[in-house]
Amino acid sequence: MRKKTKFIHGGISRDPYTGAVSTPIYQVSTYKQDGVGNFKYEYSRTGNPTRESLEKLIADIENGSRGFAFGSGMAAITAVMHLFSAGDHIIATDDVYGGTFRVMTKVLNRFHLDVTFVDTSDLQAIKNAIKPNTKAIYIETPTNPLLKITDIKAVSQVVKEKELKLIVDNTFSTPYWQNPLDLGANIVLHSATKYLGGHSDVVAGLVVVNNDQLGEDLHFIQNSTGGVLGPQDSWLLIRGIKTLGVRMEEIEKNTLEVVQFLQHHPKVEKIYFPGLSDHFGHDIHRSQADGFGGMISFTVENQEKALSVLNKVKYFTLAESLGAVESLISIPSLMTHASIPRDRRLELGIEDGLIRISVGIEDIEDLLEDLENALKDE
């Protein structure tokens, strides 16, 4: 199946019990057994038909061995980190999402999981950071919010040589544009709250692994720690994924026009977008992804101007999150990355005047007029 077809017909696309073309919401906690130990489903923390349909679907569209659904993106990340033990060392992308940075530096460190943050777009920096106890490399590509690009295939070669695991956060690109497992990753994860759900109505996390043993290991963690996604939200995600392809194409079409507008605006100082030929890593992204996505970050002169823009927009909704049908706008230094100390943010390039937008599917003329009005001086 091609991608758009797979989004609709992948996984368990019809209910095997009733023939329903939309997987029903199995709002159930426990199941009748046909004798002790004779059952298909035992308890919904361990397995639920609606969640199973979603998990098989995400495994199919990421070309993986097994999929897992969690109650949030952070729950998914935390579960993956439980694959490792006290004393293990992880190398992570330096400008990861603020929530990822927070859990790694404020929670997982309590269990003596050591994390080193490096610029993973620099292959030599990764190699230099490897220690005898290094177990995995965790990357975002493109990153949040500077859209830095890491060469997945090149990093996967390092991982194979050193017998490590490669974990890729694929939230920004989605399975429509990029499939990290095909490029050598072992684990791919998503904040499914974003593009996969696509309608700002569900919070969820998804993980796909590339082999059966990792699948068994992660299922044990999922069942043991219990951060599973409920059937209602699983159903919403299945529904959202069906339209992922058409949404991503429309979003990218709008995004390219917004970028062109920003390039010619005198109030915009710098633009971060992988589709620009001068964006660092542009060629690498083109080689490993089929599209550039719907995320743009750009800088204005200072935080005061950035806050003015955020206060004046009408169609760009001031909100955390991204990847929805409606366009969203935020200031990372005060919102998504506020948990990162200011000196560290500035070191990474996350300036006080940085604005991040997630382009939606509104009429492009309205979005451009909205930005034009917001960027005007008082």
C-alpha positions in Angstrom: 0.0 0.0 0.0 1.1 3.6 -0.7 1.1 6.0 2.2 -2.3 7.6 2.0 -3.9 4.2 1.4 -2.0 2.8 4.4 -3.2 5.5 6.7 -6.8 4.4 6.0 -6.4 0.6 5.5 -3.3 -0.2 7.6 -3.4 -1.9 11.0 -6.8 -3.4 11.9 -8.9 -1.2 9.6 -12.2 -3.1 10.2 -13.6 -4.5 13.3 -13.2 -8.3 13.1 -16.2 -8.9 15.4 -18.8 -6.8 13.7 -17.3 -5.8 10.3 -17.6 -2.1 11.3 -15.5 0.0 8.9 -14.5 2.3 11.9 -13.0 0.5 14.8 -15.4 0.8 17.7 -14.5 2.3 21.0 -14.2 -0.7 23.4 -14.8 1.1 26.6 -14.0 -1.8 28.8 -11.6 -2.6 31.7 -11.7 -6.4 31.8 -12.8 -9.4 29.7 -14.5 -12.8 30.1 -12.0 -15.7 30.0 -12.9 -19.1 28.5 -11.1 -20.8 31.3 -8.1 -19.8 33.4 -5.4 -18.3 31.0 -7.6 -18.9 27.9 -8.3 -15.4 26.6 -7.6 -12.9 23.8 -7.8 -9.9 26.1 -7.3 -10.0 29.8 -7.2 -6.4 31.2 -7.2 -3.1 29.3 -3.9 -1.9 30.7 -2.4 -5.0 29.0 -4.4 -4.9 25.8 -7.6 -3.2 24.4 -9.1 -3.8 20.9 -9.3 -0.1 20.1 -5.8 0.7 21.3 -4.5 -2.5 19.5 -6.0 -1.2 16.3 -4.1 2.1 16.7 -0.8 0.4 17.7 -0.9 -1.9 14.7 -1.7 1.1 12.5 1.3 3.2 13.7 3.5 0.2 13.3 2.4 -0.2 9.7 2.8 3.4 8.7 6.3 3.6 10.3 7.3 0.3 8.8 8.1 -1.1 12.2 7.7 -4.4 14.1 5.4 -3.3 16.9 3.6 -0.1 18.0 2.7 1.2 21.4 0.2 4.0 22.5 0.7 6.0 25.7 -1.2 8.7 27.5 1.0 11.5 26.3 4.2 12.1 24.3 6.1 12.5 27.6 4.7 9.2 28.8 6.0 7.6 25.6 9.5 9.2 26.1 9.6 8.1 29.7 8.6 4.5 28.8 11.4 4.3 26.2 13.9 5.6 28.7 12.9 2.8 31.1 14.5 0.4 28.6 17.8 1.6 30.2 19.3 1.1 33.7 21.0 3.1 36.4 24.5 4.0 35.2 23.6 4.0 31.5 24.6 7.0 29.4 22.4 8.6 26.7 23.5 11.1 24.1 20.7 13.5 23.2 20.2 16.4 20.7 21.1 19.7 22.4 17.9 21.7 21.5 15.3 19.0 22.3 11.8 19.9 23.3 11.8 21.6 26.7 9.7 18.8 28.3 12.2 16.2 27.1 15.1 18.2 28.5 13.2 18.6 31.8 12.4 14.8 32.3 16.0 13.9 31.4 17.6 16.4 33.7 15.1 16.6 36.6 13.5 13.2 36.8 15.6 10.5 35.1 18.8 11.7 36.6 17.3 10.7 40.0 17.6 7.1 38.8 21.2 7.7 37.8 20.5 7.8 34.0 23.2 10.0 32.6 22.4 12.3 29.6 24.9 14.4 27.6 23.4 17.0 25.2 25.3 17.6 22.0 24.8 19.1 18.6 23.8 15.9 16.8 24.0 17.6 13.4 27.8 17.3 14.1 28.7 13.6 13.7 32.1 14.1 15.2 30.5 15.7 18.3 28.4 12.5 18.7 31.5 10.3 18.4 33.4 12.4 20.9 30.5 12.1 23.5 30.4 8.3 23.4 31.5 6.7 26.7 32.0 3.0 27.6 28.6 3.1 29.3 26.7 4.8 26.4 23.7 2.8 25.4 21.7 5.0 23.0 21.6 8.2 20.9 18.3 10.2 21.1 17.7 12.7 18.3 15.0 15.1 17.1 15.2 16.0 13.4 14.0 18.6 12.7 14.5 19.9 16.2 12.1 22.0 18.3 12.3 25.0 17.8 15.4 25.7 15.6 14.6 23.0 13.1 18.2 21.7 13.1 18.7 18.6 11.0 20.6 15.4 12.0 21.6 12.8 9.4 19.7 9.7 10.6 21.5 7.3 8.3 25.0 8.6 9.3 24.1 8.3 13.0 22.7 4.9 12.5 26.1 3.7 11.2 27.7 5.0 14.4 25.1 3.2 16.4 25.7 -0.1 14.6 29.5 0.2 15.0 29.2 0.8 18.8 26.2 -1.5 19.4 23.9 1.2 20.6 20.3 2.1 20.0 19.1 5.0 17.9 15.9 6.7 19.1 14.3 9.3 16.8 11.5 11.8 17.7 9.7 12.1 14.4 6.9 14.4 15.6 7.7 17.3 13.3 8.1 15.4 10.1 5.4 12.7 10.7 5.4 9.3 9.0 4.1 11.0 5.9 7.3 12.8 5.2 10.0 10.7 7.0 10.4 7.1 8.2 13.4 6.9 10.5 13.2 3.1 10.9 13.9 2.8 7.2 17.1 4.8 7.7 18.5 2.7 10.5 16.8 3.9 13.7 15.7 1.3 16.3 12.9 3.3 17.9 10.7 6.1 16.6 8.4 8.1 18.8 5.7 10.8 18.3 3.9 13.3 20.4 0.7 12.1 18.7 -1.0 15.1 20.2 0.4 17.0 17.3 0.1 16.1 13.6 -1.1 12.6 14.0 -4.2 13.7 15.9 -4.2 16.9 14.0 -7.3 18.6 15.6 -6.2 19.8 19.0 -8.6 17.3 20.7 -6.3 14.5 22.0 -3.2 14.1 24.1 -1.2 11.0 23.3 2.2 9.5 22.5 3.1 6.7 20.1 6.3 4.5 19.8 7.3 2.0 17.1 10.2 -0.4 17.4 12.1 -2.2 14.7 12.4 -5.7 16.1 10.4 -8.2 18.1 12.7 -8.3 21.1 12.5 -4.5 21.6 8.7 -5.0 21.2 8.6 -7.5 24.0 10.8 -5.3 26.2 8.7 -2.2 25.7 5.4 -4.0 26.1 6.6 -5.2 29.5 7.4 -1.6 30.5 4.1 -0.3 29.1 2.1 -3.0 31.0 4.2 -2.6 34.2 4.1 1.2 34.4 0.6 1.6 33.0 0.8 4.9 31.1 -1.5 3.5 28.4 -3.8 5.5 26.1 -7.5 5.0 26.7 -9.9 3.7 24.0 -11.6 7.1 23.4 -8.3 8.8 22.6 -7.1 5.8 20.6 -10.2 6.1 18.4 -9.6 9.8 17.9 -6.0 9.1 16.8 -7.1 6.5 14.3 -9.6 9.0 12.8 -6.9 11.7 12.7 -4.4 9.5 11.0 -6.8 8.7 8.1 -6.4 12.3 6.9 -2.8 12.8 7.8 -1.6 12.8 4.2 -4.0 15.4 2.8 -3.5 17.6 5.9 0.3 17.5 5.6 0.2 18.4 1.9 -2.1 21.4 2.5 -0.1 22.5 5.5 3.2 22.4 3.6 1.6 24.3 0.7 0.6 27.1 3.1 3.9 27.0 4.9 6.0 27.6 1.8 3.9 30.8 1.1 4.3 32.0 4.7 8.1 31.5 4.4 8.2 33.5 1.2 6.3 36.3 2.9 8.6 36.3 5.9 11.7 36.4 3.7 10.7 39.7 2.3 9.5 41.3 5.5 11.8 44.0 7.0 10.8 43.2 10.6 12.0 39.6 10.3 15.7 39.1 11.1 16.2 35.4 10.6 14.1 32.4 9.5 14.5 28.8 10.5 12.9 26.4 8.0 14.4 23.2 6.4 13.0 24.1 3.0 15.3 27.1 2.6 18.3 26.3 0.6 20.6 28.1 3.0 19.1 26.3 6.1 21.9 24.3 7.8 21.2 20.7 6.9 18.8 21.4 4.0 20.4 18.9 1.7 20.5 16.2 4.4 16.8 16.7 5.1 15.9 16.5 1.4 17.8 13.2 1.3 15.9 11.6 4.2 12.5 13.2 4.0 9.9 13.7 1.3 8.7 17.1 2.6 9.6 20.1 4.8 6.6 20.2 7.1 4.7 23.0 8.6 6.9 24.4 11.3 8.7 27.8 11.0 10.7 29.7 13.6 11.8 33.3 13.0 13.3 36.1 15.0 12.3 39.7 15.5 14.4 42.4 17.2 13.5 41.6 20.8 11.1 39.9 23.2 8.9 43.0 23.4 8.4 42.9 19.6 7.7 39.2 19.7 5.1 39.6 22.5 3.5 42.4 20.4 3.2 40.0 17.4 1.6 37.3 19.6 -0.9 39.8 21.1 -2.0 41.1 17.7 -2.6 38.0 15.6 -6.2 36.9 15.0 -6.0 33.6 13.1 -2.7 32.4 14.5 -3.9 31.1 17.9 -1.5 31.9 20.9 -1.1 28.4 22.3 1.4 25.7 23.1 1.4 22.6 20.9 1.6 22.4 17.1 0.5 20.3 14.1 -3.2 21.1 14.2 -5.6 22.2 11.4 -5.6 25.7 13.0 -2.4 27.8 12.9 -0.7 28.3 16.2 1.9 30.7 17.4 4.2 30.8 20.5 7.4 32.3 21.9 9.7 29.4 22.9 11.7 31.3 25.5 8.6 31.9 27.6 6.5 28.8 26.7 7.8 25.5 25.3 11.4 26.0 26.4 10.9 28.1 29.6 12.2 25.1 31.6 15.6 25.5 30.0 17.8 28.1 31.8 18.1 31.4 29.8 21.9 31.2 29.4 21.5 27.7 28.0 18.7 28.8 25.7 20.8 31.7 24.3 23.8 29.4 23.9 21.6 27.1 21.7 20.3 30.0 19.7 16.8 30.2 21.2 16.7 34.0 21.4 14.2 36.1 23.4 12.8 37.4 20.1 12.3 33.9 18.6 8.8 33.2 17.4 7.6 29.7 16.5 4.6 29.1 14.2 2.7 26.0 13.3 1.0 26.6 10.0 -2.5 25.2 9.6 -4.9 24.7 6.7 -6.8 28.1 6.8 -7.0 30.2 3.6 -3.4 31.4 3.0 -4.6 35.0 2.2 -6.0 35.2 5.8 -2.8 33.9 7.3 -0.6 36.3 5.4 -2.8 39.3 6.2 -2.8 38.3 9.9 1.0 38.2 10.0 1.3 41.5 8.1 -1.0 43.2 10.6 0.8 41.7 13.6 4.3 42.7 12.4 3.4 46.3 11.8 4.7 48.9 14.3 2.1 50.5 16.6 
